[in-house]
Amino acid sequence: MWVASQRHQRPVHEPTTAKLVIAGHGLLYACMLLLPLAEIMIMIGGGYGLTAFGFDIFAEGEKVAWAATLGQLHAPLAWMLTALIIVHTAMALYHHYLKKDNTLKRML
């Protein structure tokens, strides 16, 4: 919801890096969405069920092979998100200290 509310306040990207910036942010959001879904697949696939805030969303039961297979994406997604966070942080610091623009202030 926050991303949608900020659509009109986004800065204009430099033409040489615009596609990389858009792809990087898209991958960040995709990982943040897919990472917990992959963990849910691990829980369901392993037959553990899923409980949130004391409510059983999926009861414990038999193992679900296809869900366990999808759950195997959890570790690669976690590493990808870690790398994206490091690059995102480095780029924010680059903008702040080398380009001396207000990108970091806008992010905060």
N, C-alpha and C positions, 0 to 999 in steps of 0.2 A: 504494500500500500504506500509505503514511503517513497519508493522509486517512482510510482505513478504520480504522486503528488509533487515531485520535484522535476517533472519533465520540462517545464517551461523555464526553469532556473539553471539549466545546464549550460556550461560554457561552450563556445564554438571551438571545436578541436582543430589543431593544425592539420592541414590537408595531408601532409606526409605521414602522420601517425594516427589519423582518425580511425582507420579500420582496425588497427591494433588496440586502440583505446576501447572501442566499442566491443571488440571480441574479448578483450581481457575482462571488462566489466560483465559481459554476458556469461563468461565462464565462471566468474566469481559467484554470480547469482545462481547459476545452474548447479554448481557444487553445493552451495548452501541449501538448495532444495533437495537435491538427489542424495546427499550424504545421510540425512536421517531416514529417508525412504529406504535406502539400502540396508540400514540397520534394522528397520522394521521387517524387511524381508529375511534377514538373518534370524530374527526372533520367531517369525512365523514358520520359516523353512526348517528350523531346528525343533519345532513342536513345542516351543516354550510358551507360546501365547504372547499377548501384549496387554499390559496393564498401564494405564495412565491416570494419575491423580486418584488412585484407589478404585478405578472402574476397569472391569475386564472388557477390552475392546475385541480381542480375539482370545477365546479360551484355549488352554493347553490342549494339545491333541497330537495327531499323527504328524510326522514330518512331511513337509511339502517340498519335493525336490526342485521344482522350478523356482520357488521362492528362495531356496537356499542358494541356487545358482546365481540368481540376481543379486543376492546378498554379498556374493564374492566381489562385487564392484566397490564395496565399502572401503577397503584399504587403498586401492588405486585412487579413488575419489578423495580420500583424506590426504594423501600425498600431493595430489594435484592442487587441492585447496591450500595446503601449506605453502607450496611453491608460489601460487598466485598471491597469497598474502605477503610473502617476502618481496616479490616483485612490486606489488602495489605499494608497500611501505617504502621501498627503495625509490620508486618513481615520485612518491609524495615528497620525500626528502630531497630528491633531485630538483623538483620544482621549487621547493622552499629555499634551499641553500645555493643552488647554481643558477637557476633561472630567475630567482628572486621575484616570483609572482605570488599571487594570493591563493593558490590552489590549496595549500595545507590549511589555511584559515577558513576557506569555504568548506573543506571536509569536516573541520571541527565544529 
